[in-house]
Amino acid sequence: MAVTLCVPPRAGELCAPVRFLLRQDSVVMELTARHRITAVAWDEDELAVAIVVEITDPHTARPVDVRIDIVDAGAAPAHTRTKRIGSIARDGRSYDVVGTYLGVVADEN
């Protein structure tokens, strides 16, 4: 199952898979607007949530901010822009991994 928090890549568009390790239960990160999250798993060796995101060329897609949260399985979404990305089992408990589109990264002057 592939999930995007903003806009999916265009058909045939080249994407680079990038593996992120999330060591906190809530992380704000910058992605390209056109991206696809393709995998979520608990990495026992790293003691972190690993997500694989296919991103497009940053020169052709503007950057956006997203927040990734690890929440109790079945918890109600915190925001209308929140999407369930996947689920993990950690320390004998089930969790959902959710993502929220926060907006376009502001240009700095």
N, C-alpha and C positions, 0 to 999 in steps of 0.2 A: 504494500500500500504506500503510495507516494502522497505527500501532503505539501502544500505551499501555503505560506502565511500571507502572501501578497499576490503575485502573479506567476503562473507557471511559465517555464521556458517555452519558447516558440518551437513548433514542430521542426525537428532536425537540427536545432541549435546545439552547438557543442557546449557541454557542461563538464566542469571539473569536480570530481567527488572529493570532498574535504571531510575528514573525521575530526570532530570536536569532542573533547572530554569535559564534562560539566561536573565540577567538584562541589558545587553548592546547589541548594534546592531551588534557587531563583537566580537566573543569569540574564542580563541584557547584553545583546550582541548585535553587531552590524553584519548584514548579509546584502547580497545584490537583490534588487527588487524581484528579478526573475530567478527563482530557485525552486528546488524540489527536495524535501526531506525524505530519504528513502529507507533509513534504518534507525532504530532506537534499541539500545540494549544496556544492561548493567554489566560493566567490566569489573569483574571480581579482582583481577590483578591490579588495576589502577584505582579501585574503590571510587569509581566515577560513572556517571551515565555517559555512554558514547552515542553520539548521533552522527549520521552520515548525511551531508547536505551536498547536493549537486548544484553548484553555482555557475552562473553565466559569466562571461567576460565583464569585469568591472568597468571597462571602458564603454560598454554598450548598455549597461543597466545601472540605474542610479542606486546608491546605497540606501537601505532602510534599516531602522532599528526594530528588533523583535525581542520579546522576553520569553524565555523558556522556563517553565516551572515544573517541579515534581510535586504532585498533590496526591492525596489519598484517592484510591481507585473509586470512581463513581462520583466524585465531588462535582458540584454544580460549577459551570464555568464562571470565572470572575468577571468576564467582559463579553460583549457580543462578538468581538473580534477574536476570541479565544477558540482554538481548535485543538482537538485531541490528536496528538502525533503518534502515540503508541503507549505501551505499558511495560513495566518492568517489575521484577520481584527483587526486593532488597531486604536483607535481615529478616526473612520469613514473612514479609508483608507485601501486598500488591499496591502498586502506585501507577497513576497515569502520568504521562509526560505530555504537557500541553504547551502550546505556543500562542503568543499574542502579537499581532502586528501593531506596532506603536506609532509608525509614521516614517516619513522621509527624513533622512538625516539632514539637519539644517546646515546650510553653507555658513562657514565662519568668515567674518569680515576681517 
